[in-house]
């Protein structure tokens, strides 16, 4: 009954961990979850007020598929203010979250067999979305010793006649890497020389803790002309449930993605769009407050992880994830309800921590690295400390 493509489709492991932790809590199990990829802050009141006012004005009907003109203009103003990028509203598409934006792109550009280069580790949905439309994802390793910075030489070596695009994600999910300007410049030259589309996922832009975020599209007109910049209101404004993402890029591509969206979802929520206008155009004080808090928490969790026996964690420079290397635990054994288990990969470690420590982490396997697990520190200091203490006690019991 089901389509053949679903036989190889992997469900989102990050959402699966969230769901499992919630199910355990519903049964009365005290689980600390480091799985959630969303801020633990509430949406700012000014943004909620804008949504309420929009409803009272009657802004509850269909809008243009690509988004209301006011929001597309606000996106253009934000990109100029924060990134030095000039776009017009016709160069912008607003979608039901950045994940939706990315899928619109995949449908619009990928033919069966077309290849997409994805620096690894990567967000779990990139390869799955390409696979859904018959594309081929090609993971290109980055090095932990460089802080998971881009490796332009490896990317260049991976280019084939079937390569259509390069997907960049900086700050990166899951590693927290912020790609260096030097690496971005090298990839920009590669894209121009090899005639490739650059998909620049900048959803964690606001959460850049060291240095300043640089969009690859800002490195020159040649690369800007072939770059699709993707962002969202979800992370910077704690608006994950509002489902507003957007893209800016070559007008022909934006029109094609809009056509795709017109046959799938039509416009995003009208009320959420008006909230997003306020988010992007209004005061940014709440963003700075949230970023300062996440910056403090990243030190807390990384320092704690590095004190655990068999665990090592590079300090992320952005986003709100710690990508901990747990390969030092491989080969150790745990005794549980199902008997003795020998840890041999990230799935084993995640299962062990959930059973023995009641701590939920996301296995690195689906991110492209079985040596790691991902922990979100978008949670309170108290839960971070308690989670680390539980992990420490469980690890001490390993043989």
Helices and strands as residue ranges (DSSP letters): G 4-7, H 13-26, E 32-33, H 45-57, H 69-83, G 89-91, E 92-95, H 98-109, E 115-120, H 125-132, E 136-141, G 144-146, H 152-158, E 163-169, H 181-194, E 197-201, G 216-219, H 221-224, E 227-232, G 240-242, E 245-248, H 251-262, H 270-281, H 285-305, E 312-313, E 321-325, G 327-329, E 333-336, E 339-342, H 346-352, I 353-357, E 359-360, E 362-363, G 364-367, E 372-376, H 381-396
